[in-house]
Amino acid sequence: MIDVAEVEESFERCMLKGDVVERFYALFMDSHPDIRPRFVNTDFDSQKKLLRQSIGLAILHARNNPVGRIGINRLARSHSKSGLNIPPPLYAYWKKSFLQAVAEFDSEFSDELGSDWDRVLQKTIDDIVAGYEE
């Protein structure tokens, strides 16, 4: 069972400590050669806000909250083949980079918390990837 409350508290600790989202993007950009070119014309101030919101939606989604589900469905449409065309294999790099950033920023990070984070993120990734071809 996922301890979603612990994940939410972890994200709050990360945000209080510093810019975990900035660190995530530094890691993510260097994690695969196909990633950096996708962000060439990106407004990173807006992008970082969107990522913070998306993590909030992922947490709600893990709680089976309808608002989270609706938000993740929107992300799935925008990231689909007919949208931003984010190939499903790239999500593994996204998740790995985010987990590494959280581990660096959360002083209470543990293997158990990392597993909870992994399950929260994977639930969202699975639903986004399921909508890729739509």
N, CA, C and O atoms as a GROMACS GRO file, in nm:
protein
  536
    1MET      N    1   0.084  -0.118   0.000
    1MET     CA    2   0.000   0.000   0.000
    1MET      C    3   0.089   0.126   0.000
    1MET      O    4   0.191   0.132   0.069
    2ILE      N    5   0.048   0.223  -0.078
    2ILE     CA    6   0.123   0.347  -0.090
    2ILE      C    7   0.087   0.440   0.025
    2ILE      O    8  -0.030   0.461   0.054
    3ASP      N    9   0.189   0.494   0.089
    3ASP     CA   10   0.165   0.596   0.192
    3ASP      C   11   0.170   0.732   0.123
    3ASP      O   12   0.273   0.799   0.122
    4VAL      N   13   0.057   0.772   0.067
    4VAL     CA   14   0.049   0.895  -0.010
    4VAL      C   15   0.074   1.017   0.077
    4VAL      O   16   0.132   1.116   0.031
    5ALA      N   17   0.031   1.011   0.202
    5ALA     CA   18   0.054   1.124   0.293
    5ALA      C   19   0.203   1.148   0.312
    5ALA      O   20   0.246   1.263   0.317
    6GLU      N   21   0.281   1.042   0.322
    6GLU     CA   22   0.427   1.057   0.336
    6GLU      C   23   0.489   1.118   0.211
    6GLU      O   24   0.582   1.198   0.219
    7VAL      N   25   0.437   1.080   0.095
    7VAL     CA   26   0.486   1.137  -0.030
    7VAL      C   27   0.455   1.286  -0.035
    7VAL      O   28   0.540   1.367  -0.073
    8GLU      N   29   0.335   1.322   0.003
    8GLU     CA   30   0.297   1.462   0.003
    8GLU      C   31   0.384   1.543   0.100
    8GLU      O   32   0.428   1.653   0.068
    9GLU      N   33   0.407   1.489   0.218
    9GLU     CA   34   0.493   1.557   0.316
    9GLU      C   35   0.636   1.568   0.263
    9GLU      O   36   0.704   1.669   0.285
   10SER      N   37   0.682   1.464   0.195
   10SER     CA   38   0.815   1.466   0.136
   10SER      C   39   0.826   1.578   0.033
   10SER      O   40   0.925   1.652   0.032
   11PHE      N   41   0.726   1.592  -0.052
   11PHE     CA   42   0.729   1.697  -0.152
   11PHE      C   43   0.730   1.835  -0.086
   11PHE      O   44   0.800   1.926  -0.132
   12GLU      N   45   0.655   1.851   0.020
   12GLU     CA   46   0.655   1.978   0.094
   12GLU      C   47   0.794   2.007   0.153
   12GLU      O   48   0.840   2.121   0.149
   13ARG      N   49   0.859   1.904   0.208
   13ARG     CA   50   0.994   1.924   0.262
   13ARG      C   51   1.091   1.964   0.151
   13ARG      O   52   1.175   2.052   0.170
   14CYS      N   53   1.078   1.900   0.037
   14CYS     CA   54   1.165   1.932  -0.077
   14CYS      C   55   1.146   2.077  -0.120
   14CYS      O   56   1.243   2.147  -0.148
   15MET      N   57   1.022   2.121  -0.126
   15MET     CA   58   0.994   2.257  -0.171
   15MET      C   59   1.044   2.360  -0.069
   15MET      O   60   1.086   2.469  -0.107
   16LEU      N   61   1.040   2.325   0.057
   16LEU     CA   62   1.090   2.416   0.160
   16LEU      C   63   1.241   2.426   0.159
   16LEU      O   64   1.297   2.531   0.190
   17LYS      N   65   1.308   2.317   0.124
   17LYS     CA   66   1.454   2.314   0.127
   17LYS      C   67   1.516   2.393   0.012
   17LYS      O   68   1.623   2.453   0.027
   18GLY      N   69   1.449   2.394  -0.102
   18GLY     CA   70   1.507   2.462  -0.217
   18GLY      C   71   1.430   2.427  -0.342
   18GLY      O   72   1.317   2.378  -0.334
   19ASP      N   73   1.490   2.451  -0.455
   19ASP     CA   74   1.420   2.431  -0.581
   19ASP      C   75   1.445   2.289  -0.634
   19ASP      O   76   1.528   2.267  -0.722
   20VAL      N   77   1.370   2.195  -0.579
   20VAL     CA   78   1.379   2.056  -0.621
   20VAL      C   79   1.342   2.042  -0.769
   20VAL      O   80   1.395   1.955  -0.838
   21VAL      N   81   1.252   2.126  -0.816
   21VAL     CA   82   1.211   2.121  -0.956
   21VAL      C   83   1.325   2.164  -1.047
   21VAL      O   84   1.346   2.105  -1.153
   22GLU      N   85   1.398   2.267  -1.008
   22GLU     CA   86   1.517   2.310  -1.084
   22GLU      C   87   1.619   2.197  -1.091
   22GLU      O   88   1.675   2.169  -1.197
   23ARG      N   89   1.642   2.132  -0.979
   23ARG     CA   90   1.737   2.020  -0.975
   23ARG      C   91   1.689   1.906  -1.063
   23ARG      O   92   1.767   1.844  -1.136
   24PHE      N   93   1.558   1.878  -1.056
   24PHE     CA   94   1.502   1.773  -1.141
   24PHE      C   95   1.533   1.801  -1.288
   24PHE      O   96   1.580   1.713  -1.360
   25TYR      N   97   1.506   1.924  -1.332
   25TYR     CA   98   1.529   1.955  -1.474
   25TYR      C   99   1.677   1.944  -1.511
   25TYR      O  100   1.709   1.903  -1.622
   26ALA      N  101   1.766   1.981  -1.421
   26ALA     CA  102   1.909   1.966  -1.448
   26ALA      C  103   1.943   1.818  -1.470
   26ALA      O  104   2.018   1.784  -1.562
   27LEU      N  105   1.889   1.732  -1.387
   27LEU     CA  106   1.912   1.588  -1.400
   27LEU      C  107   1.845   1.532  -1.525
   27LEU      O  108   1.905   1.455  -1.600
   28PHE      N  109   1.721   1.571  -1.545
   28PHE     CA  110   1.641   1.518  -1.656
   28PHE      C  111   1.700   1.554  -1.791
   28PHE      O  112   1.706   1.470  -1.880
   29MET      N  113   1.744   1.677  -1.806
   29MET     CA  114   1.799   1.723  -1.935
   29MET      C  115   1.920   1.641  -1.978
   29MET      O  116   1.944   1.622  -2.097
   30ASP      N  117   1.996   1.593  -1.881
   30ASP     CA  118   2.117   1.517  -1.912
   30ASP      C  119   2.096   1.366  -1.908
   30ASP      O  120   2.190   1.289  -1.926
   31SER      N  121   1.973   1.322  -1.885
   31SER     CA  122   1.948   1.179  -1.866
   31SER      C  123   1.933   1.101  -1.996
   31SER      O  124   1.948   0.979  -1.997
   32HIS      N  125   1.904   1.169  -2.106
   32HIS     CA  126   1.887   1.101  -2.236
   32HIS      C  127   1.903   1.205  -2.347
   32HIS      O  128   1.856   1.318  -2.332
   33PRO      N  129   1.969   1.171  -2.456
   33PRO     CA  130   1.995   1.269  -2.562
   33PRO      C  131   1.869   1.324  -2.631
   33PRO      O  132   1.876   1.430  -2.692
   34ASP      N  133   1.757   1.255  -2.623
   34ASP     CA  134   1.634   1.302  -2.687
   34ASP      C  135   1.557   1.403  -2.603
   34ASP      O  136   1.459   1.459  -2.651
   35ILE      N  137   1.599   1.426  -2.480
   35ILE     CA  138   1.519   1.510  -2.391
   35ILE      C  139   1.547   1.659  -2.409
   35ILE      O  140   1.453   1.736  -2.429
   36ARG      N  141   1.670   1.700  -2.402
   36ARG     CA  142   1.702   1.844  -2.410
   36ARG      C  143   1.642   1.911  -2.534
   36ARG      O  144   1.588   2.021  -2.521
   37PRO      N  145   1.649   1.851  -2.653
   37PRO     CA  146   1.592   1.917  -2.771
   37PRO      C  147   1.440   1.944  -2.760
   37PRO      O  148   1.389   2.034  -2.825
   38ARG      N  149   1.371   1.867  -2.680
   38ARG     CA  150   1.226   1.886  -2.664
   38ARG      C  151   1.193   2.013  -2.585
   38ARG      O  152   1.078   2.057  -2.583
   39PHE      N  153   1.292   2.071  -2.521
   39PHE     CA  154   1.270   2.188  -2.435
   39PHE      C  155   1.337   2.315  -2.489
   39PHE      O  156   1.351   2.413  -2.416
   40VAL      N  157   1.377   2.314  -2.615
   40VAL     CA  158   1.452   2.426  -2.672
   40VAL      C  159   1.380   2.560  -2.654
   40VAL      O  160   1.442   2.657  -2.614
   41ASN      N  161   1.253   2.567  -2.683
   41ASN     CA  162   1.179   2.693  -2.676
   41ASN      C  163   1.088   2.702  -2.553
   41ASN      O  164   0.986   2.770  -2.556
   42THR      N  165   1.125   2.634  -2.448
   42THR     CA  166   1.041   2.627  -2.328
   42THR      C  167   1.065   2.744  -2.234
   42THR      O  168   1.179   2.783  -2.209
   43ASP      N  169   0.959   2.800  -2.184
   43ASP     CA  170   0.963   2.900  -2.078
   43ASP      C  171   0.973   2.822  -1.947
   43ASP      O  172   0.873   2.768  -1.899
   44PHE      N  173   1.091   2.815  -1.890
   44PHE     CA  174   1.112   2.729  -1.774
   44PHE      C  175   1.045   2.779  -1.647
   44PHE      O  176   1.015   2.698  -1.558
   45ASP      N  177   1.019   2.906  -1.635
   45ASP     CA  178   0.943   2.952  -1.519
   45ASP      C  179   0.802   2.891  -1.523
   45ASP      O  180   0.753   2.842  -1.421
   46SER      N  181   0.739   2.895  -1.638
   46SER     CA  182   0.606   2.834  -1.654
   46SER      C  183   0.614   2.683  -1.641
   46SER      O  184   0.529   2.620  -1.578
   47GLN      N  185   0.716   2.625  -1.700
   47GLN     CA  186   0.732   2.479  -1.698
   47GLN      C  187   0.748   2.427  -1.556
   47GLN      O  188   0.691   2.323  -1.520
   48LYS      N  189   0.824   2.499  -1.475
   48LYS     CA  190   0.844   2.456  -1.336
   48LYS      C  191   0.713   2.464  -1.257
   48LYS      O  192   0.685   2.378  -1.174
   49LYS      N  193   0.633   2.567  -1.282
   49LYS     CA  194   0.502   2.577  -1.217
   49LYS      C  195   0.413   2.462  -1.258
   49LYS      O  196   0.343   2.404  -1.175
   50LEU      N  197   0.415   2.429  -1.387
   50LEU     CA  198   0.334   2.317  -1.436
   50LEU      C  199   0.377   2.185  -1.373
   50LEU      O  200   0.293   2.101  -1.339
   51LEU      N  201   0.508   2.167  -1.357
   51LEU     CA  202   0.554   2.042  -1.295
   51LEU      C  203   0.509   2.034  -1.149
   51LEU      O  204   0.466   1.928  -1.104
   52ARG      N  205   0.519   2.144  -1.076
   52ARG     CA  206   0.472   2.144  -0.936
   52ARG      C  207   0.324   2.106  -0.930
   52ARG      O  208   0.283   2.026  -0.846
   53GLN      N  209   0.246   2.163  -1.020
   53GLN     CA  210   0.103   2.130  -1.025
   53GLN      C  211   0.082   1.984  -1.062
   53GLN      O  212  -0.005   1.917  -1.006
   54SER      N  213   0.160   1.936  -1.155
   54SER     CA  214   0.147   1.797  -1.199
   54SER      C  215   0.180   1.698  -1.087
   54SER      O  216   0.116   1.594  -1.075
   55ILE      N  217   0.279   1.731  -1.006
   55ILE     CA  218   0.311   1.644  -0.892
   55ILE      C  219   0.194   1.645  -0.794
   55ILE      O  220   0.158   1.540  -0.740
   56GLY      N  221   0.134   1.761  -0.772
   56GLY     CA  222   0.014   1.768  -0.688
   56GLY      C  223  -0.098   1.681  -0.744
   56GLY      O  224  -0.166   1.612  -0.668
   57LEU      N  225  -0.117   1.684  -0.875
   57LEU     CA  226  -0.218   1.600  -0.939
   57LEU      C  227  -0.185   1.452  -0.925
   57LEU      O  228  -0.274   1.370  -0.902
   58ALA      N  229  -0.057   1.419  -0.938
   58ALA     CA  230  -0.016   1.278  -0.922
   58ALA      C  231  -0.046   1.228  -0.781
   58ALA      O  232  -0.088   1.114  -0.762
   59ILE      N  233  -0.025   1.314  -0.683
   59ILE     CA  234  -0.055   1.277  -0.544
   59ILE      C  235  -0.206   1.258  -0.526
   59ILE      O  236  -0.249   1.162  -0.464
   60LEU      N  237  -0.284   1.351  -0.581
   60LEU     CA  238  -0.430   1.335  -0.575
   60LEU      C  239  -0.475   1.210  -0.649
   60LEU      O  240  -0.562   1.137  -0.603
   61HIS      N  241  -0.415   1.186  -0.762
   61HIS     CA  242  -0.447   1.067  -0.843
   61HIS      C  243  -0.418   0.938  -0.766
   61HIS      O  244  -0.495   0.842  -0.773
   62ALA      N  245  -0.308   0.937  -0.694
   62ALA     CA  246  -0.273   0.818  -0.614
   62ALA      C  247  -0.374   0.794  -0.503
   62ALA      O  248  -0.390   0.682  -0.455
   63ARG      N  249  -0.443   0.901  -0.463
   63ARG     CA  250  -0.549   0.890  -0.361
   63ARG      C  251  -0.684   0.857  -0.424
   63ARG      O  252  -0.786   0.851  -0.356
   64ASN      N  253  -0.684   0.836  -0.555
   64ASN     CA  254  -0.806   0.811  -0.632
   64ASN      C  255  -0.904   0.928  -0.623
   64ASN      O  256  -1.026   0.909  -0.627
   65ASN      N  257  -0.850   1.047  -0.611
   65ASN     CA  258  -0.930   1.168  -0.606
   65ASN      C  259  -0.973   1.203  -0.749
   65ASN      O  260  -0.889   1.203  -0.839
   66PRO      N  261  -1.101   1.234  -0.771
   66PRO     CA  262  -1.147   1.266  -0.907
   66PRO      C  263  -1.077   1.386  -0.971
   66PRO      O  264  -1.056   1.386  -1.092
   67VAL      N  265  -1.039   1.486  -0.893
   67VAL     CA  266  -0.967   1.601  -0.946
   67VAL      C  267  -0.831   1.555  -1.002
   67VAL      O  268  -0.789   1.600  -1.109
   68GLY      N  269  -0.765   1.468  -0.929
   68GLY     CA  270  -0.638   1.414  -0.976
   68GLY      C  271  -0.655   1.336  -1.105
   68GLY      O  272  -0.574   1.348  -1.197
   69ARG      N  273  -0.760   1.255  -1.111
   69ARG     CA  274  -0.785   1.174  -1.230
   69ARG      C  275  -0.811   1.263  -1.352
   69ARG      O  276  -0.758   1.238  -1.461
   70ILE      N  277  -0.892   1.366  -1.335
   70ILE     CA  278  -0.922   1.458  -1.444
   70ILE      C  279  -0.794   1.528  -1.492
   70ILE      O  280  -0.770   1.540  -1.612
   71GLY      N  281  -0.713   1.573  -1.397
   71GLY     CA  282  -0.588   1.639  -1.432
   71GLY      C  283  -0.492   1.547  -1.506
   71GLY      O  284  -0.429   1.588  -1.603
   72ILE      N  285  -0.482   1.424  -1.461
   72ILE     CA  286  -0.392   1.328  -1.528
   72ILE      C  287  -0.446   1.295  -1.667
   72ILE      O  288  -0.368   1.276  -1.760
   73ASN      N  289  -0.576   1.287  -1.682
   73ASN     CA  290  -0.634   1.264  -1.816
   73ASN      C  291  -0.596   1.379  -1.911
   73ASN      O  292  -0.568   1.355  -2.028
   74ARG      N  293  -0.597   1.502  -1.861
   74ARG     CA  294  -0.556   1.616  -1.943
   74ARG      C  295  -0.408   1.606  -1.980
   74ARG      O  296  -0.370   1.633  -2.094
   75LEU      N  297  -0.327   1.565  -1.883
   75LEU     CA  298  -0.184   1.547  -1.913
   75LEU      C  299  -0.164   1.438  -2.018
   75LEU      O  300  -0.081   1.452  -2.108
   76ALA      N  301  -0.240   1.330  -2.006
   76ALA     CA  302  -0.229   1.221  -2.103
   76ALA      C  303  -0.262   1.271  -2.244
   76ALA      O  304  -0.193   1.237  -2.339
   77ARG      N  305  -0.367   1.352  -2.256
   77ARG     CA  306  -0.403   1.406  -2.389
   77ARG      C  307  -0.294   1.499  -2.441
   77ARG      O  308  -0.257   1.492  -2.558
   78SER      N  309  -0.243   1.586  -2.355
   78SER     CA  310  -0.143   1.683  -2.403
   78SER      C  311  -0.010   1.617  -2.436
   78SER      O  312   0.065   1.667  -2.521
   79HIS      N  313   0.022   1.505  -2.372
   79HIS     CA  314   0.149   1.436  -2.396
   79HIS      C  315   0.137   1.322  -2.497
   79HIS      O  316   0.236   1.255  -2.525
   80SER      N  317   0.017   1.300  -2.551
   80SER     CA  318  -0.007   1.188  -2.643
   80SER      C  319   0.066   1.207  -2.776
   80SER      O  320   0.128   1.310  -2.801
   81LYS      N  321   0.056   1.106  -2.859
   81LYS     CA  322   0.119   1.110  -2.990
   81LYS      C  323   0.068   1.227  -3.073
   81LYS      O  324   0.144   1.288  -3.149
   82SER      N  325  -0.060   1.260  -3.060
   82SER     CA  326  -0.117   1.372  -3.136
   82SER      C  327  -0.096   1.506  -3.066
   82SER      O  328  -0.128   1.611  -3.122
   83GLY      N  329  -0.044   1.504  -2.944
   83GLY     CA  330  -0.015   1.626  -2.870
   83GLY      C  331   0.133   1.657  -2.877
   83GLY      O  332   0.188   1.683  -2.985
   84LEU      N  333   0.199   1.655  -2.762
   84LEU     CA  334   0.343   1.682  -2.756
   84LEU      C  335   0.428   1.565  -2.806
   84LEU      O  336   0.548   1.579  -2.826
   85ASN      N  337   0.364   1.450  -2.827
   85ASN     CA  338   0.431   1.330  -2.878
   85ASN      C  339   0.552   1.291  -2.792
   85ASN      O  340   0.664   1.281  -2.840
   86ILE      N  341   0.524   1.268  -2.664
   86ILE     CA  342   0.630   1.224  -2.571
   86ILE      C  343   0.634   1.071  -2.575
   86ILE      O  344   0.542   1.006  -2.524
   87PRO      N  345   0.737   1.013  -2.633
   87PRO     CA  346   0.744   0.867  -2.644
   87PRO      C  347   0.745   0.801  -2.505
   87PRO      O  348   0.818   0.844  -2.416
   88PRO      N  349   0.665   0.697  -2.488
   88PRO     CA  350   0.656   0.631  -2.357
   88PRO      C  351   0.789   0.594  -2.292
   88PRO      O  352   0.800   0.607  -2.170
   89PRO      N  353   0.891   0.549  -2.365
   89PRO     CA  354   1.017   0.514  -2.298
   89PRO      C  355   1.084   0.630  -2.223
   89PRO      O  356   1.162   0.606  -2.131
   90LEU      N  357   1.055   0.754  -2.260
   90LEU     CA  358   1.119   0.868  -2.193
   90LEU      C  359   1.070   0.888  -2.049
   90LEU      O  360   1.137   0.954  -1.970
   91TYR      N  361   0.955   0.834  -2.016
   91TYR     CA  362   0.903   0.852  -1.880
   91TYR      C  363   0.991   0.784  -1.774
   91TYR      O  364   0.993   0.827  -1.659
   92ALA      N  365   1.061   0.680  -1.812
   92ALA     CA  366   1.152   0.615  -1.716
   92ALA      C  367   1.262   0.712  -1.675
   92ALA      O  368   1.304   0.713  -1.559
   93TYR      N  369   1.310   0.794  -1.767
   93TYR     CA  370   1.414   0.894  -1.737
   93TYR      C  371   1.355   1.006  -1.651
   93TYR      O  372   1.421   1.058  -1.561
   94TRP      N  373   1.232   1.042  -1.681
   94TRP     CA  374   1.162   1.144  -1.602
   94TRP      C  375   1.151   1.099  -1.457
   94TRP      O  376   1.184   1.174  -1.364
   95LYS      N  377   1.103   0.976  -1.439
   95LYS     CA  378   1.084   0.925  -1.303
   95LYS      C  379   1.217   0.911  -1.229
   95LYS      O  380   1.228   0.951  -1.113
   96LYS      N  381   1.316   0.856  -1.294
   96LYS     CA  382   1.446   0.838  -1.230
   96LYS      C  383   1.504   0.972  -1.187
   96LYS      O  384   1.558   0.985  -1.077
   97SER      N  385   1.494   1.073  -1.273
   97SER     CA  386   1.545   1.206  -1.242
   97SER      C  387   1.469   1.269  -1.126
   97SER      O  388   1.528   1.332  -1.038
   98PHE      N  389   1.338   1.253  -1.126
   98PHE     CA  390   1.259   1.312  -1.018
   98PHE      C  391   1.290   1.244  -0.885
   98PHE      O  392   1.305   1.310  -0.782
   99LEU      N  393   1.299   1.112  -0.887
   99LEU     CA  394   1.332   1.039  -0.762
   99LEU      C  395   1.469   1.079  -0.710
   99LEU      O  396   1.487   1.093  -0.589
  100GLN      N  397   1.564   1.098  -0.798
  100GLN     CA  398   1.698   1.139  -0.754
  100GLN      C  399   1.693   1.279  -0.692
  100GLN      O  400   1.756   1.303  -0.589
  101ALA      N  401   1.618   1.370  -0.754
  101ALA     CA  402   1.608   1.506  -0.699
  101ALA      C  403   1.543   1.503  -0.561
  101ALA      O  404   1.588   1.572  -0.470
  102VAL      N  405   1.437   1.425  -0.546
  102VAL     CA  406   1.370   1.414  -0.415
  102VAL      C  407   1.466   1.356  -0.312
  102VAL      O  408   1.473   1.405  -0.199
  103ALA      N  409   1.540   1.254  -0.349
  103ALA     CA  410   1.635   1.193  -0.255
  103ALA      C  411   1.740   1.294  -0.210
  103ALA      O  412   1.784   1.291  -0.095
  104GLU      N  413   1.780   1.384  -0.298
  104GLU     CA  414   1.878   1.487  -0.264
  104GLU      C  415   1.820   1.596  -0.174
  104GLU      O  416   1.891   1.652  -0.091
  105PHE      N  417   1.693   1.626  -0.190
  105PHE     CA  418   1.633   1.740  -0.120
  105PHE      C  419   1.559   1.703   0.008
  105PHE      O  420   1.545   1.787   0.097
  106ASP      N  421   1.513   1.579   0.020
  106ASP     CA  422   1.435   1.541   0.138
  106ASP      C  423   1.527   1.474   0.240
  106ASP      O  424   1.575   1.362   0.218
  107SER      N  425   1.551   1.541   0.351
  107SER     CA  426   1.641   1.488   0.455
  107SER      C  427   1.585   1.363   0.520
  107SER      O  428   1.659   1.290   0.587
  108GLU      N  429   1.455   1.336   0.503
  108GLU     CA  430   1.393   1.217   0.561
  108GLU      C  431   1.373   1.106   0.458
  108GLU      O  432   1.301   1.010   0.482
  109PHE      N  433   1.437   1.120   0.343
  109PHE     CA  434   1.422   1.021   0.237
  109PHE      C  435   1.476   0.886   0.282
  109PHE      O  436   1.582   0.879   0.345
  110SER      N  437   1.404   0.781   0.250
  110SER     CA  438   1.444   0.644   0.283
  110SER      C  439   1.406   0.554   0.166
  110SER      O  440   1.338   0.596   0.074
  111ASP      N  441   1.452   0.430   0.173
  111ASP     CA  442   1.415   0.334   0.068
  111ASP      C  443   1.263   0.316   0.064
  111ASP      O  444   1.204   0.308  -0.044
  112GLU      N  445   1.201   0.310   0.180
  112GLU     CA  446   1.055   0.293   0.185
  112GLU      C  447   0.984   0.414   0.124
  112GLU      O  448   0.890   0.398   0.046
  113LEU      N  449   1.028   0.533   0.158
  113LEU     CA  450   0.968   0.653   0.101
  113LEU      C  451   0.994   0.658  -0.050
  113LEU      O  452   0.906   0.696  -0.127
  114GLY      N  453   1.112   0.619  -0.091
  114GLY     CA  454   1.143   0.613  -0.234
  114GLY      C  455   1.050   0.518  -0.308
  114GLY      O  456   1.009   0.546  -0.420
  115SER      N  457   1.018   0.406  -0.245
  115SER     CA  458   0.924   0.310  -0.305
  115SER      C  459   0.784   0.370  -0.316
  115SER      O  460   0.714   0.350  -0.415
  116ASP      N  461   0.742   0.444  -0.213
  116ASP     CA  462   0.613   0.511  -0.218
  116ASP      C  463   0.610   0.614  -0.330
  116ASP      O  464   0.514   0.621  -0.406
  117TRP      N  465   0.715   0.695  -0.340
  117TRP     CA  466   0.725   0.792  -0.447
  117TRP      C  467   0.718   0.721  -0.582
  117TRP      O  468   0.646   0.764  -0.672
  118ASP      N  469   0.794   0.614  -0.596
  118ASP     CA  470   0.798   0.538  -0.721
  118ASP      C  471   0.658   0.493  -0.761
  118ASP      O  472   0.619   0.506  -0.877
  119ARG      N  473   0.581   0.440  -0.667
  119ARG     CA  474   0.447   0.391  -0.697
  119ARG      C  475   0.352   0.506  -0.733
  119ARG      O  476   0.269   0.491  -0.822
  120VAL      N  477   0.363   0.619  -0.664
  120VAL     CA  478   0.279   0.735  -0.696
  120VAL      C  479   0.308   0.781  -0.838
  120VAL      O  480   0.216   0.802  -0.918
  121LEU      N  481   0.434   0.798  -0.870
  121LEU     CA  482   0.472   0.845  -1.004
  121LEU      C  483   0.436   0.743  -1.112
  121LEU      O  484   0.390   0.780  -1.220
  122GLN      N  485   0.457   0.616  -1.083
  122GLN     CA  486   0.430   0.512  -1.183
  122GLN      C  487   0.282   0.502  -1.215
  122GLN      O  488   0.246   0.478  -1.330
  123LYS      N  489   0.196   0.520  -1.115
  123LYS     CA  490   0.052   0.517  -1.140
  123LYS      C  491   0.015   0.625  -1.241
  123LYS      O  492  -0.064   0.600  -1.332
  124THR      N  493   0.070   0.744  -1.226
  124THR     CA  494   0.045   0.853  -1.318
  124THR      C  495   0.105   0.824  -1.455
  124THR      O  496   0.039   0.843  -1.558
  125ILE      N  497   0.229   0.777  -1.458
  125ILE     CA  498   0.295   0.745  -1.584
  125ILE      C  499   0.216   0.639  -1.660
  125ILE      O  500   0.197   0.651  -1.781
  126ASP      N  501   0.171   0.536  -1.591
  126ASP     CA  502   0.094   0.430  -1.656
  126ASP      C  503  -0.029   0.486  -1.727
  126ASP      O  504  -0.060   0.446  -1.839
  127ASP      N  505  -0.099   0.578  -1.661
  127ASP     CA  506  -0.219   0.635  -1.721
  127ASP      C  507  -0.185   0.729  -1.836
  127ASP      O  508  -0.258   0.735  -1.934
  128ILE      N  509  -0.077   0.803  -1.825
  128ILE     CA  510  -0.036   0.891  -1.935
  128ILE      C  511   0.005   0.807  -2.057
  128ILE      O  512  -0.034   0.836  -2.169
  129VAL      N  513   0.083   0.704  -2.033
  129VAL     CA  514   0.129   0.617  -2.142
  129VAL      C  515   0.011   0.544  -2.206
  129VAL      O  516   0.009   0.524  -2.328
  130ALA      N  517  -0.087   0.504  -2.125
  130ALA     CA  518  -0.205   0.434  -2.180
  130ALA      C  519  -0.280   0.521  -2.280
  130ALA      O  520  -0.346   0.468  -2.369
  131GLY      N  521  -0.271   0.653  -2.267
  131GLY     CA  522  -0.338   0.742  -2.359
  131GLY      C  523  -0.252   0.790  -2.474
  131GLY      O  524  -0.295   0.876  -2.552
  132TYR      N  525  -0.132   0.737  -2.487
  132TYR     CA  526  -0.038   0.786  -2.588
  132TYR      C  527  -0.092   0.778  -2.731
  132TYR      O  528  -0.078   0.873  -2.809
  133GLU      N  529  -0.154   0.668  -2.766
  133GLU     CA  530  -0.200   0.646  -2.903
  133GLU      C  531  -0.333   0.716  -2.933
  133GLU      O  532  -0.374   0.724  -3.049
  134GLU      N  533  -0.401   0.765  -2.832
  134GLU     CA  534  -0.534   0.825  -2.853
  134GLU      C  535  -0.527   0.961  -2.918
  134GLU      O  536  -0.631   1.023  -2.942
   0.00000   0.00000   0.00000
